[in-house]
Every structure is written in structure tokens, then in C-alpha cells.
Amino acid sequence: MMPGNLSGGASPEMKVPIPASAKRRSRDERGRLDYRKTSLTPRSLFCWRERPVLSDDTGEGNVPTLDNRITSVVWQGDSVSILDQRKLPSEEIWIETSDYRLVIESIQNMSVRGAPAIGIVGSYGLVLAAMELAQTANGDFTDRLHATARKIREARPTGANLGWAVNRMLSGAASAQTTEEVVADLLSEATRIHREDIESNRQIGRNGARLLPWGSTPLTHCNTGALATGGHGTALGIVRTAWADGRIERVYATETRPLLQGARLTAWELERERIPASLIADSASGIVMRRGLVHAVIVGADRIAANGDVANKIGTYNLAVLAKENGIPFYVAAPTGTLDISLSVGEEIVIEERDEDEVLGYGDTRSAPQGMSAFNPAFDVTPNRYVTAIVTELGVARPPYRRSLATLMEQNHESPLSLDGRGLEPAPYHDTGVRVKNLD
């Protein structure tokens, strides 16, 4: 048994249910549905090809779904379900795990991706770690919990939301007096982060849609929709809201090499939303801008420095330069959890470099000749001089960004979206030193 009431006050009936077809199978049978080998028990990881049933309950410990038709993460009460985005669009496969190690692996191998979604999944991963440690720790619960928090925080270094979420989780449990209270507080904080992200994205959508002229056609890069967030999306959330308002006619989406997040994921979301779209090669961005087919570029962000420099998916810098050359506004959409005011400029942002095989081929097919090497940075940094505006849930920041972003952060402490009066001040990538009380 897990310690105490881990649903933050929710009754067992408030847990998100497993699909009926999955319930009919035994745990062992579910384990055999897994598409990859694992040394862990079937309880730790199993998959199904049906979307988890989402609860309409909005009580503590449960995440409201609002009107979202797409989601990538579902809390199941004592496990987390993750939509494996590597398999889209050909297969919709959900991974359920109660093992935080597999949560870390899912972040690293990009089963889940997108800075806000990674932060949410990382939060649930810390809950799972606390649940396990409450059963297995032998006088070292606190130290092991913080060691696990560091592992989760470091799973992917460039995005701000993961470290921000983990530090917020630890702060939320800092006053707990027992391991049971730690687990309950962590779960409450994780579901709150998830819930707030959905509402923040909807507000970003409203704030950003107003920037687009009627009848316009935006261009977007990578995937910044519901798959990359708790729901609705950031840059693609603006597109969704603008389409619902009748402001835009269609969207151009870049394929986003080397992992094709635009071709696979953004196109999948746009098709499901029935938003008219044209997929283009990354290298075609210049010609569509030059021909006047694009009226705004809207991208997301993984980390934003205090001066407004923006780290985002590789290729973003190219788009920003092309947009400025062609007189097209370049908008960045991100929740305030992506702001990292501890970093003065973008050069201080750690840029993740991924396996060269992602560039040398795709999937199981190698396209480059044997012996060829590759350079594979996952992100680049766009200098603030190319950024027309940064759209957050609290408002739209414009140059000079040191002043406007600082003002937003000050307003954040008074915002109804702030965190129980503590505000959304982003945490730096390194450990902030916030500690859960030593309970050993």
C-alpha cells in the first residue's frame, strides 16, 4: 500500500480510469502489449492503442480536460500515461508507467517532448519517485528524493520548464512533516502545474490571436500544440484560437528536420482540428515569405533569457532572420515558466546536442553514406533583435525585453494564475537549494 491519501483529498472514484479494453486484460497481458523489451515488471510499463478515458472531474488530484480534443499526458492515480510521440502519426500508442526511471527515459528519448509537456511529465515522475521511496527508503528518503529530482531536472538541459517544475514541486512539499505528506503535496502540486498549463495556454492563445490580422496566413515551426503542452498549445494554440475566431485562412507548417515534428505532429494536430494547412520543407520558408504567402511567423520557446533571447527548436533562428529580411513579424509564444531571468543573455543557455544518427538517417533507414559524421544541435538561440513580441499568459512583451519581461514577472505575483501567491518565478537549470524537510 502507498502511504496516506495520495490523491490530495480525492476519492478513488476521482482517478482517471483505464480504458475498459485494457481493464479486461491482466497486468501480464498488458505487459505483452509493449512494443519494446524491458527488464522491468509488466506493472512498470504497459501500452495500449486506445486513448485513455479522461475524467470530467475537476477536484484536487484530477486534471480537468476543458474542451481539449488532444492530450499527451494523463495521470492515472498511481501511474502516468504518456502518448508516445515517436510513433505518431502512424500509430497512437500510450505508455503507462509507475516507474520514474521510465519517465526520465521517455523525456530523453522524446516519447514526450515540448518544454511545457516535459515539465508536466517530469512533475509526475517526481511523484512516482516519492511513492516508491516511501516504500523502499531506509532512513534516506529525503536524500534519495533530491537525488532523483536532480536526475529528472537534468534529463534534457535546454528547456526551462523541467527544472522550473521540479523546483516548484520541491518548494510545494517543503513544509511536509511525513513521507505521506510529501507524496500528497507533490501530487497536488503536479496536478496544479498540469491544470495551470492548460489555462495558461488558452490565455496565450487569446493574447496572441489578437496580433494576427484578419485573413492572414501564419507560419509555424516544430510542434507547439496540445502534444507539446498540457493542452491547447502555445504557438499552435494561438493558431487554434485565431482559426476559431475566423482570423486566419490557413497555416504553413515546416517539416522540422531531423525528427520531423512539424510533418508528423503539427500536421497531425492540424488535421484533427480541421485547420487548413500546407506542409513545407524547412528550406522552402524563404520562398513562401518572399512571395508574400506568410503574414506572421509564430514559434514556441524552450528557454527565454532575461534580455529576450530565445532558445527553441533548431531552425528557429533561420526563420527569424528570414522574417526580418522580408518585413514579417516574428512572434514567440511561451508560458512564464519558460522565462529564465537568472540568465542574462542567450549565450548562457545550454544547448543540447543529440545523437548524430538522427541526422544520418530516419528511423531504421540510413540516408547518409557509411563513414559520414553529423552535427546535431537540438536547439538554437534567436537574438532578441529578431523577435517582434513574446506572448505569455500574462500579456505581450515587446522590446526592450529586459524591462518588459521583468514587468511581466512582477505582475505575475499578483496574477490569478500565480502559484498560491508564490508566483511563477522561473528556476535556473541548477539546483536552487530548496529542500524537502529531512524526514529520516
C-alpha positions as a Markdown table, in Angstrom:
| # | Residue | x | y | z |
|---|---|---|---|---|
| 1 | Met | 0.0 | 0.0 | 0.0 |
| 2 | Met | 1.1 | 3.6 | -0.7 |
| 3 | Pro | 1.3 | 5.9 | 2.3 |
| 4 | Gly | -1.7 | 8.0 | 3.2 |
| 5 | Asn | -4.2 | 9.6 | 0.8 |
| 6 | Leu | -2.1 | 10.2 | -2.3 |
| 7 | Ser | -4.8 | 11.8 | -4.4 |
| 8 | Gly | -4.6 | 15.1 | -2.5 |
| 9 | Gly | -8.0 | 14.5 | -0.9 |
| 10 | Ala | -9.7 | 12.9 | -3.9 |
| 11 | Ser | -11.7 | 9.7 | -3.5 |
| 12 | Pro | -10.6 | 6.6 | -5.5 |
| 13 | Glu | -13.5 | 7.3 | -7.9 |
| 14 | Met | -11.9 | 10.5 | -9.0 |
| 15 | Lys | -8.9 | 8.8 | -10.6 |
| 16 | Val | -8.7 | 8.8 | -14.3 |
| 17 | Pro | -10.0 | 5.3 | -15.4 |
| 18 | Ile | -8.1 | 2.9 | -17.6 |
| 19 | Pro | -9.9 | 2.1 | -20.8 |
| 20 | Ala | -12.3 | -0.8 | -20.5 |
| 21 | Ser | -10.5 | -2.9 | -23.0 |
| 22 | Ala | -7.3 | -2.5 | -21.0 |
| 23 | Lys | -9.1 | -3.4 | -17.8 |
| 24 | Arg | -10.2 | -6.6 | -19.3 |
| 25 | Arg | -6.6 | -7.8 | -19.6 |
| 26 | Ser | -4.5 | -8.9 | -16.8 |
| 27 | Arg | -1.3 | -7.0 | -15.8 |
| 28 | Asp | 0.8 | -9.7 | -17.5 |
| 29 | Glu | -1.3 | -9.5 | -20.7 |
| 30 | Arg | -0.9 | -5.7 | -20.8 |
| 31 | Gly | 2.8 | -6.1 | -20.4 |
| 32 | Arg | 3.0 | -8.2 | -23.5 |
| 33 | Leu | 1.4 | -5.3 | -25.5 |
| 34 | Asp | 4.7 | -3.5 | -25.0 |
| 35 | Tyr | 6.4 | -2.8 | -28.3 |
| 36 | Arg | 9.9 | -2.8 | -26.8 |
| 37 | Lys | 11.8 | -5.1 | -24.5 |
| 38 | Thr | 12.1 | -4.1 | -20.8 |
| 39 | Ser | 13.7 | -5.8 | -17.8 |
| 40 | Leu | 11.1 | -4.2 | -15.6 |
| 41 | Thr | 8.0 | -5.9 | -14.5 |
| 42 | Pro | 4.8 | -5.6 | -16.6 |
| 43 | Arg | 3.4 | -3.4 | -13.8 |
| 44 | Ser | 6.0 | -0.8 | -14.5 |
| 45 | Leu | 5.2 | -0.4 | -18.2 |
| 46 | Phe | 2.4 | -1.4 | -20.5 |
| 47 | Cys | 0.9 | 0.1 | -23.6 |
| 48 | Trp | -2.4 | 0.2 | -25.4 |
| 49 | Arg | -3.5 | 1.7 | -28.6 |
| 50 | Glu | -6.6 | 3.5 | -27.2 |
| 51 | Arg | -6.8 | 7.0 | -25.9 |
| 52 | Pro | -7.1 | 6.9 | -22.1 |
| 53 | Val | -10.6 | 7.8 | -20.8 |
| 54 | Leu | -10.4 | 11.3 | -19.4 |
| 55 | Ser | -12.4 | 12.3 | -16.3 |
| 56 | Asp | -14.6 | 15.4 | -16.3 |
| 57 | Asp | -14.0 | 15.8 | -12.5 |
| 58 | Thr | -12.1 | 19.0 | -11.6 |
| 59 | Gly | -11.4 | 18.1 | -8.0 |
| 60 | Glu | -8.0 | 18.1 | -6.3 |
| 61 | Gly | -5.8 | 15.4 | -7.7 |
| 62 | Asn | -7.5 | 15.3 | -11.0 |
| 63 | Val | -6.8 | 17.4 | -14.1 |
| 64 | Pro | -9.7 | 19.0 | -15.9 |
| 65 | Thr | -9.8 | 18.4 | -19.6 |
| 66 | Leu | -11.7 | 21.6 | -20.6 |
| 67 | Asp | -12.6 | 21.2 | -24.3 |
| 68 | Asn | -9.3 | 19.7 | -25.4 |
| 69 | Arg | -9.5 | 17.0 | -28.0 |
| 70 | Ile | -5.8 | 16.2 | -27.9 |
| 71 | Thr | -3.7 | 15.5 | -24.9 |
| 72 | Ser | -0.3 | 13.8 | -24.5 |
| 73 | Val | -0.2 | 13.0 | -20.7 |
| 74 | Val | -2.8 | 11.6 | -18.3 |
| 75 | Trp | -2.4 | 11.0 | -14.6 |
| 76 | Gln | -3.9 | 7.6 | -13.7 |
| 77 | Gly | -3.9 | 7.8 | -9.9 |
| 78 | Asp | -0.7 | 5.8 | -9.2 |
| 79 | Ser | 0.9 | 5.9 | -12.7 |
| 80 | Val | 1.2 | 8.3 | -15.7 |
| 81 | Ser | 0.1 | 7.6 | -19.2 |
| 82 | Ile | 2.2 | 9.2 | -22.0 |
| 83 | Leu | 1.3 | 9.4 | -25.7 |
| 84 | Asp | 4.4 | 8.1 | -27.5 |
| 85 | Gln | 5.0 | 10.9 | -30.0 |
| 86 | Arg | 7.8 | 9.0 | -31.8 |
| 87 | Lys | 5.0 | 6.7 | -33.2 |
| 88 | Leu | 2.7 | 9.4 | -34.5 |
| 89 | Pro | 1.1 | 9.8 | -36.9 |
| 90 | Ser | 1.2 | 6.1 | -38.0 |
| 91 | Glu | 0.3 | 4.7 | -34.6 |
| 92 | Glu | -1.3 | 6.1 | -31.4 |
| 93 | Ile | 0.4 | 4.2 | -28.6 |
| 94 | Trp | 0.0 | 5.1 | -25.0 |
| 95 | Ile | 2.7 | 4.2 | -22.5 |
| 96 | Glu | 1.6 | 3.7 | -18.8 |
| 97 | Thr | 4.3 | 3.5 | -16.2 |
| 98 | Ser | 4.6 | 3.7 | -12.4 |
| 99 | Asp | 8.4 | 3.8 | -12.6 |
| 100 | Tyr | 10.0 | 7.2 | -12.6 |
| 101 | Arg | 13.1 | 5.8 | -14.4 |
| 102 | Leu | 11.0 | 5.2 | -17.4 |
| 103 | Val | 9.6 | 8.7 | -17.1 |
| 104 | Ile | 13.1 | 10.0 | -17.4 |
| 105 | Glu | 13.8 | 7.7 | -20.3 |
| 106 | Ser | 10.6 | 8.9 | -22.0 |
| 107 | Ile | 11.8 | 12.5 | -21.7 |
| 108 | Gln | 15.3 | 11.7 | -23.0 |
| 109 | Asn | 14.2 | 9.6 | -26.0 |
| 110 | Met | 11.5 | 12.1 | -26.9 |
| 111 | Ser | 8.5 | 9.9 | -26.3 |
| 112 | Val | 7.3 | 13.1 | -24.7 |
| 113 | Arg | 8.6 | 16.4 | -26.0 |
| 114 | Gly | 7.8 | 20.1 | -25.9 |
| 115 | Ala | 9.1 | 22.1 | -22.9 |
| 116 | Pro | 5.7 | 22.5 | -21.0 |
| 117 | Ala | 4.8 | 18.8 | -21.6 |
| 118 | Ile | 8.2 | 17.7 | -20.4 |
| 119 | Gly | 7.8 | 19.8 | -17.2 |
| 120 | Ile | 4.4 | 18.2 | -16.5 |
| 121 | Val | 5.6 | 14.7 | -17.1 |
| 122 | Gly | 8.7 | 15.4 | -15.0 |
| 123 | Ser | 6.5 | 16.5 | -12.2 |
| 124 | Tyr | 4.5 | 13.3 | -12.3 |
| 125 | Gly | 7.8 | 11.4 | -12.4 |
| 126 | Leu | 8.8 | 13.0 | -9.1 |
| 127 | Val | 5.5 | 11.9 | -7.6 |
| 128 | Leu | 6.2 | 8.4 | -8.7 |
| 129 | Ala | 9.7 | 8.5 | -7.3 |
| 130 | Ala | 8.3 | 9.7 | -3.9 |
| 131 | Met | 5.7 | 6.9 | -3.9 |
| 132 | Glu | 8.4 | 4.3 | -4.5 |
| 133 | Leu | 10.8 | 5.8 | -2.0 |
| 134 | Ala | 8.1 | 6.0 | 0.7 |
| 135 | Gln | 8.1 | 2.2 | 0.5 |
| 136 | Thr | 11.7 | 1.4 | 0.0 |
| 137 | Ala | 13.8 | 4.2 | 1.6 |
| 138 | Asn | 15.6 | 3.2 | 4.7 |
| 139 | Gly | 16.4 | 6.4 | 6.6 |
| 140 | Asp | 17.4 | 8.2 | 3.5 |
| 141 | Phe | 14.1 | 9.3 | 1.9 |
| 142 | Thr | 15.0 | 12.9 | 1.7 |
| 143 | Asp | 18.4 | 12.5 | 0.2 |
| 144 | Arg | 17.2 | 10.0 | -2.4 |
| 145 | Leu | 14.2 | 12.1 | -3.3 |
| 146 | His | 16.5 | 15.1 | -4.0 |
| 147 | Ala | 18.9 | 12.9 | -6.0 |
| 148 | Thr | 16.0 | 11.7 | -8.1 |
| 149 | Ala | 14.9 | 15.3 | -8.6 |
| 150 | Arg | 18.3 | 16.2 | -9.9 |
| 151 | Lys | 18.1 | 13.3 | -12.4 |
| 152 | Ile | 14.8 | 14.4 | -13.6 |
| 153 | Arg | 15.9 | 18.0 | -13.9 |
| 154 | Glu | 18.9 | 17.0 | -16.0 |
| 155 | Ala | 17.0 | 14.7 | -18.3 |
| 156 | Arg | 17.0 | 17.4 | -21.0 |
| 157 | Pro | 19.0 | 20.6 | -20.3 |
| 158 | Thr | 17.8 | 23.3 | -22.7 |
| 159 | Gly | 14.2 | 23.7 | -21.8 |
| 160 | Ala | 13.4 | 25.8 | -18.7 |
| 161 | Asn | 10.1 | 24.2 | -17.8 |
| 162 | Leu | 11.5 | 20.9 | -16.5 |
| 163 | Gly | 13.9 | 22.5 | -13.9 |
| 164 | Trp | 11.2 | 25.1 | -13.1 |
| 165 | Ala | 8.6 | 22.4 | -12.5 |
| 166 | Val | 10.9 | 20.2 | -10.4 |
| 167 | Asn | 12.0 | 23.1 | -8.2 |
| 168 | Arg | 8.4 | 24.2 | -7.8 |
| 169 | Met | 7.4 | 20.7 | -6.7 |
| 170 | Leu | 10.1 | 20.6 | -4.1 |
| 171 | Ser | 9.0 | 24.0 | -2.8 |
| 172 | Gly | 5.4 | 22.8 | -2.6 |
| 173 | Ala | 6.4 | 19.9 | -0.4 |
| 174 | Ala | 9.0 | 21.8 | 1.7 |
| 175 | Ser | 6.7 | 22.0 | 4.8 |
| 176 | Ala | 5.6 | 18.4 | 4.8 |
| 177 | Gln | 6.1 | 16.6 | 8.1 |
| 178 | Thr | 5.9 | 13.0 | 7.0 |
| 179 | Thr | 6.6 | 11.0 | 3.9 |
| 180 | Glu | 2.9 | 10.6 | 3.4 |
| 181 | Glu | 2.5 | 14.4 | 3.4 |
| 182 | Val | 5.4 | 14.7 | 0.9 |
| 183 | Val | 3.8 | 12.4 | -1.6 |
| 184 | Ala | 0.4 | 14.1 | -1.2 |
| 185 | Asp | 1.9 | 17.6 | -1.5 |
| 186 | Leu | 3.9 | 16.6 | -4.6 |
| 187 | Leu | 0.8 | 15.1 | -6.3 |
| 188 | Ser | -1.2 | 18.1 | -5.5 |
| 189 | Glu | 1.5 | 20.4 | -7.0 |
| 190 | Ala | 1.9 | 18.2 | -10.1 |
| 191 | Thr | -1.8 | 18.3 | -10.9 |
| 192 | Arg | -1.9 | 22.0 | -10.3 |
| 193 | Ile | 1.0 | 22.5 | -12.7 |
| 194 | His | -0.8 | 20.5 | -15.3 |
| 195 | Arg | -4.1 | 22.3 | -14.8 |
| 196 | Glu | -2.5 | 25.8 | -14.8 |
| 197 | Asp | -0.6 | 25.0 | -18.0 |
| 198 | Ile | -3.8 | 24.2 | -19.9 |
| 199 | Glu | -5.4 | 27.5 | -18.8 |
| 200 | Ser | -2.1 | 29.4 | -19.4 |
| 201 | Asn | -2.1 | 28.1 | -23.0 |
| 202 | Arg | -5.6 | 29.1 | -23.6 |
| 203 | Gln | -4.8 | 32.6 | -22.4 |
| 204 | Ile | -1.7 | 32.7 | -24.6 |
| 205 | Gly | -4.0 | 31.8 | -27.5 |
| 206 | Arg | -6.3 | 34.7 | -26.7 |
| 207 | Asn | -3.4 | 37.2 | -26.3 |
| 208 | Gly | -1.6 | 36.0 | -29.5 |
| 209 | Ala | -4.6 | 35.7 | -31.8 |
| 210 | Arg | -5.2 | 39.5 | -31.4 |
| 211 | Leu | -1.9 | 40.1 | -33.1 |
| 212 | Leu | -2.9 | 38.4 | -36.3 |
| 213 | Pro | -4.7 | 40.5 | -38.9 |
| 214 | Trp | -8.0 | 39.2 | -40.3 |
| 215 | Gly | -7.5 | 36.9 | -43.3 |
| 216 | Ser | -3.8 | 36.2 | -42.5 |
| 217 | Thr | -1.7 | 33.1 | -43.0 |
| 218 | Pro | 0.9 | 32.4 | -40.3 |
| 219 | Leu | 3.9 | 30.0 | -40.5 |
| 220 | Thr | 4.8 | 27.9 | -37.5 |
| 221 | His | 7.8 | 25.6 | -36.8 |
| 222 | Cys | 8.2 | 22.3 | -35.0 |
| 223 | Asn | 5.2 | 21.3 | -32.8 |
| 224 | Thr | 3.9 | 23.7 | -30.2 |
| 225 | Gly | 0.4 | 22.3 | -29.9 |
| 226 | Ala | -1.5 | 20.2 | -27.3 |
| 227 | Leu | 1.1 | 17.4 | -27.8 |
| 228 | Ala | 3.8 | 19.7 | -26.6 |
| 229 | Thr | 1.9 | 21.1 | -23.6 |
| 230 | Gly | -0.7 | 20.2 | -21.0 |
| 231 | Gly | -3.3 | 21.1 | -23.7 |
| 232 | His | -4.3 | 23.6 | -26.4 |
| 233 | Gly | -0.7 | 24.7 | -27.1 |
| 234 | Thr | 1.5 | 27.8 | -27.2 |
| 235 | Ala | 2.3 | 28.9 | -30.8 |
| 236 | Leu | -0.1 | 26.4 | -32.2 |
| 237 | Gly | -2.6 | 27.4 | -29.5 |
| 238 | Ile | -2.5 | 30.9 | -31.0 |
| 239 | Val | -3.3 | 29.3 | -34.4 |
| 240 | Arg | -6.1 | 27.3 | -32.9 |
| 241 | Thr | -7.7 | 30.4 | -31.3 |
| 242 | Ala | -7.2 | 32.5 | -34.3 |
| 243 | Trp | -8.8 | 29.9 | -36.5 |
| 244 | Ala | -11.8 | 29.6 | -34.1 |
| 245 | Asp | -12.1 | 33.4 | -34.3 |
| 246 | Gly | -12.0 | 33.4 | -38.1 |
| 247 | Arg | -8.8 | 35.5 | -38.3 |
| 248 | Ile | -6.7 | 33.1 | -40.4 |
| 249 | Glu | -7.3 | 31.3 | -43.6 |
| 250 | Arg | -4.7 | 28.6 | -43.5 |
| 251 | Val | -1.3 | 27.7 | -41.9 |
| 252 | Tyr | 2.1 | 26.9 | -43.2 |
| 253 | Ala | 4.0 | 24.3 | -41.2 |
| 254 | Thr | 7.6 | 23.5 | -41.6 |
| 255 | Glu | 8.6 | 19.8 | -41.6 |
| 256 | Thr | 11.2 | 20.4 | -38.9 |
| 257 | Arg | 14.2 | 18.2 | -39.5 |
| 258 | Pro | 15.7 | 16.0 | -38.4 |
| 259 | Leu | 12.9 | 14.3 | -36.4 |
| 260 | Leu | 10.0 | 15.9 | -38.5 |
| 261 | Gln | 8.0 | 17.2 | -35.6 |
| 262 | Gly | 6.2 | 19.5 | -38.0 |
| 263 | Ala | 5.4 | 16.9 | -40.6 |
| 264 | Arg | 4.4 | 14.2 | -38.1 |
| 265 | Leu | 2.9 | 16.1 | -35.1 |
| 266 | Thr | 1.8 | 19.6 | -36.1 |
| 267 | Ala | 0.3 | 18.2 | -39.3 |
| 268 | Trp | -1.5 | 15.5 | -37.3 |
| 269 | Glu | -2.9 | 18.1 | -34.9 |
| 270 | Leu | -4.0 | 20.4 | -37.7 |
| 271 | Glu | -5.7 | 17.6 | -39.5 |
| 272 | Arg | -7.6 | 16.6 | -36.4 |
| 273 | Glu | -8.6 | 20.2 | -35.8 |
| 274 | Arg | -9.6 | 20.6 | -39.5 |
| 275 | Ile | -7.5 | 23.7 | -39.9 |
| 276 | Pro | -6.4 | 24.2 | -43.5 |
| 277 | Ala | -2.6 | 23.8 | -43.7 |
| 278 | Ser | 0.3 | 23.4 | -46.1 |
| 279 | Leu | 3.4 | 21.4 | -45.1 |
| 280 | Ile | 6.6 | 22.8 | -46.5 |
| 281 | Ala | 10.3 | 21.7 | -46.4 |
| 282 | Asp | 12.3 | 23.8 | -43.9 |
| 283 | Ser | 14.3 | 25.1 | -46.9 |
| 284 | Ala | 11.1 | 26.4 | -48.5 |
| 285 | Ser | 10.5 | 29.0 | -45.8 |
| 286 | Gly | 12.3 | 31.8 | -47.6 |
| 287 | Ile | 10.3 | 31.5 | -50.9 |
| 288 | Val | 6.9 | 31.4 | -49.2 |
| 289 | Met | 7.9 | 34.6 | -47.3 |
| 290 | Arg | 9.3 | 36.2 | -50.4 |
| 291 | Arg | 6.1 | 35.6 | -52.3 |
| 292 | Gly | 4.0 | 37.2 | -49.7 |
| 293 | Leu | 2.2 | 34.0 | -48.7 |
| 294 | Val | 3.1 | 34.3 | -45.0 |
| 295 | His | 2.0 | 37.2 | -42.8 |
| 296 | Ala | 3.4 | 36.2 | -39.5 |
| 297 | Val | 5.8 | 33.6 | -38.0 |
| 298 | Ile | 4.8 | 32.1 | -34.7 |
| 299 | Val | 7.1 | 29.8 | -32.8 |
| 300 | Gly | 7.3 | 28.4 | -29.3 |
| 301 | Ala | 10.3 | 28.5 | -26.9 |
| 302 | Asp | 12.2 | 26.2 | -24.7 |
| 303 | Arg | 14.0 | 28.9 | -22.7 |
| 304 | Ile | 14.0 | 32.7 | -22.8 |
| 305 | Ala | 16.8 | 34.7 | -21.2 |
| 306 | Ala | 16.2 | 37.9 | -19.3 |
| 307 | Asn | 17.1 | 40.0 | -22.4 |
| 308 | Gly | 14.6 | 38.2 | -24.6 |
| 309 | Asp | 17.0 | 35.9 | -26.5 |
| 310 | Val | 15.0 | 32.8 | -27.3 |
| 311 | Ala | 16.2 | 29.1 | -27.4 |
| 312 | Asn | 13.9 | 27.0 | -29.5 |
| 313 | Lys | 13.9 | 24.1 | -31.9 |
| 314 | Ile | 16.8 | 24.1 | -34.3 |
| 315 | Gly | 15.9 | 26.2 | -37.4 |
| 316 | Thr | 14.1 | 28.9 | -35.4 |
| 317 | Tyr | 17.0 | 31.3 | -35.8 |
| 318 | Asn | 16.9 | 30.8 | -39.6 |
| 319 | Leu | 13.2 | 31.7 | -39.7 |
| 320 | Ala | 13.7 | 34.8 | -37.6 |
| 321 | Val | 16.4 | 36.1 | -39.9 |
| 322 | Leu | 14.2 | 35.4 | -43.0 |
| 323 | Ala | 11.2 | 37.0 | -41.3 |
| 324 | Lys | 13.1 | 40.2 | -40.6 |
| 325 | Glu | 14.5 | 40.3 | -44.1 |
| 326 | Asn | 11.0 | 40.1 | -45.5 |
| 327 | Gly | 9.4 | 42.5 | -43.1 |
| 328 | Ile | 7.3 | 39.8 | -41.4 |
| 329 | Pro | 6.5 | 39.9 | -37.7 |
| 330 | Phe | 8.2 | 37.1 | -35.7 |
| 331 | Tyr | 6.3 | 36.1 | -32.5 |
| 332 | Val | 7.4 | 33.8 | -29.7 |
| 333 | Ala | 4.7 | 32.1 | -27.6 |
| 334 | Ala | 5.6 | 30.7 | -24.2 |
| 335 | Pro | 4.2 | 30.4 | -20.6 |
| 336 | Thr | 6.1 | 32.4 | -18.0 |
| 337 | Gly | 7.6 | 29.1 | -16.7 |
| 338 | Thr | 9.8 | 29.3 | -19.8 |
| 339 | Leu | 11.3 | 32.6 | -18.8 |
| 340 | Asp | 14.7 | 32.2 | -17.1 |
| 341 | Ile | 15.6 | 35.6 | -15.7 |
| 342 | Ser | 18.6 | 34.1 | -14.0 |
| 343 | Leu | 20.3 | 34.0 | -17.4 |
| 344 | Ser | 21.3 | 37.5 | -18.7 |
| 345 | Val | 21.7 | 36.6 | -22.4 |
| 346 | Gly | 21.0 | 33.6 | -24.7 |
| 347 | Glu | 24.7 | 32.6 | -24.9 |
| 348 | Glu | 24.3 | 31.3 | -21.3 |
| 349 | Ile | 21.7 | 28.8 | -22.4 |
| 350 | Val | 22.9 | 25.2 | -22.5 |
| 351 | Ile | 22.2 | 23.8 | -26.0 |
| 352 | Glu | 21.5 | 20.0 | -26.1 |
| 353 | Glu | 23.4 | 18.0 | -28.8 |
| 354 | Arg | 21.7 | 14.8 | -29.8 |
| 355 | Asp | 22.9 | 11.6 | -31.4 |
| 356 | Glu | 24.2 | 12.1 | -34.9 |
| 357 | Asp | 22.2 | 9.1 | -36.1 |
| 358 | Glu | 19.1 | 11.4 | -36.1 |
| 359 | Val | 20.7 | 13.4 | -38.9 |
| 360 | Leu | 22.3 | 10.5 | -40.8 |
| 361 | Gly | 19.0 | 8.7 | -41.3 |
| 362 | Tyr | 15.4 | 8.4 | -40.2 |
| 363 | Gly | 14.0 | 5.5 | -38.2 |
| 364 | Asp | 15.7 | 2.3 | -39.4 |
| 365 | Thr | 16.8 | 3.8 | -42.7 |
| 366 | Arg | 20.2 | 5.4 | -43.1 |
| 367 | Ser | 20.3 | 8.1 | -45.8 |
| 368 | Ala | 24.0 | 9.2 | -45.5 |
| 369 | Pro | 26.9 | 7.0 | -46.6 |
| 370 | Gln | 28.8 | 5.0 | -44.1 |
| 371 | Gly | 31.6 | 6.9 | -42.5 |
| 372 | Met | 29.8 | 10.2 | -42.7 |
| 373 | Ser | 29.5 | 12.1 | -39.3 |
| 374 | Ala | 26.9 | 14.7 | -38.3 |
| 375 | Phe | 26.5 | 17.7 | -36.0 |
| 376 | Asn | 23.1 | 17.6 | -34.4 |
| 377 | Pro | 22.2 | 20.5 | -32.0 |
| 378 | Ala | 18.6 | 20.2 | -31.0 |
| 379 | Phe | 18.1 | 23.9 | -30.4 |
| 380 | Asp | 19.4 | 27.3 | -31.5 |
| 381 | Val | 19.2 | 30.7 | -29.9 |
| 382 | Thr | 17.5 | 33.6 | -31.7 |
| 383 | Pro | 18.8 | 37.0 | -30.7 |
| 384 | Asn | 16.2 | 39.4 | -29.3 |
| 385 | Arg | 16.6 | 41.9 | -32.1 |
| 386 | Tyr | 14.7 | 39.5 | -34.4 |
| 387 | Val | 11.8 | 39.0 | -32.0 |
| 388 | Thr | 8.8 | 41.2 | -32.6 |
| 389 | Ala | 7.0 | 40.2 | -29.4 |
| 390 | Ile | 6.9 | 37.5 | -26.8 |
| 391 | Val | 3.4 | 36.3 | -26.0 |
| 392 | Thr | 2.7 | 34.9 | -22.5 |
| 393 | Glu | -0.4 | 34.1 | -20.5 |
| 394 | Leu | 0.1 | 37.4 | -18.6 |
| 395 | Gly | 0.4 | 39.6 | -21.7 |
| 396 | Val | 2.6 | 40.5 | -24.7 |
| 397 | Ala | 6.1 | 41.7 | -24.0 |
| 398 | Arg | 7.9 | 43.9 | -26.6 |
| 399 | Pro | 11.4 | 45.4 | -26.8 |
| 400 | Pro | 13.2 | 46.4 | -24.7 |
| 401 | Tyr | 12.8 | 42.9 | -23.2 |
| 402 | Arg | 14.8 | 43.4 | -20.0 |
| 403 | Arg | 12.2 | 45.9 | -19.0 |
| 404 | Ser | 9.0 | 44.3 | -20.4 |
| 405 | Leu | 9.8 | 40.7 | -19.2 |
| 406 | Ala | 10.7 | 42.0 | -15.7 |
| 407 | Thr | 7.4 | 43.8 | -15.6 |
| 408 | Leu | 5.6 | 40.7 | -16.6 |
| 409 | Met | 7.3 | 38.7 | -13.8 |
| 410 | Glu | 6.4 | 41.4 | -11.3 |
| 411 | Gln | 2.7 | 41.3 | -12.4 |
| 412 | Asn | 2.9 | 37.5 | -12.2 |
| 413 | His | 2.9 | 37.6 | -8.4 |
| 414 | Glu | -0.4 | 39.4 | -8.5 |
| 415 | Ser | -1.9 | 37.2 | -11.3 |
| 416 | Pro | -4.8 | 34.8 | -10.6 |
| 417 | Leu | -2.6 | 32.3 | -12.5 |
| 418 | Ser | 0.2 | 32.7 | -9.9 |
| 419 | Leu | 1.0 | 29.8 | -7.7 |
| 420 | Asp | -0.8 | 30.2 | -4.4 |
| 421 | Gly | 0.8 | 33.7 | -4.1 |
| 422 | Arg | 4.3 | 32.4 | -4.7 |
| 423 | Gly | 4.3 | 33.5 | -8.3 |
| 424 | Leu | 5.8 | 31.7 | -11.3 |
| 425 | Glu | 9.3 | 32.9 | -11.0 |
| 426 | Pro | 11.4 | 30.5 | -13.1 |
| 427 | Ala | 14.1 | 28.4 | -11.6 |
| 428 | Pro | 17.5 | 28.2 | -13.1 |
| 429 | Tyr | 18.7 | 24.9 | -14.5 |
| 430 | His | 20.9 | 24.2 | -11.5 |
| 431 | Asp | 19.6 | 23.1 | -8.1 |
| 432 | Thr | 18.1 | 26.1 | -6.3 |
| 433 | Gly | 18.8 | 24.6 | -2.9 |
| 434 | Val | 15.1 | 24.3 | -2.0 |
| 435 | Arg | 14.8 | 21.2 | 0.2 |
| 436 | Val | 12.1 | 19.0 | 1.4 |
| 437 | Lys | 12.3 | 18.8 | 5.2 |
| 438 | Asn | 14.6 | 15.9 | 6.4 |
| 439 | Leu | 12.1 | 13.3 | 7.5 |
| 440 | Asp | 14.6 | 10.5 | 8.1 |
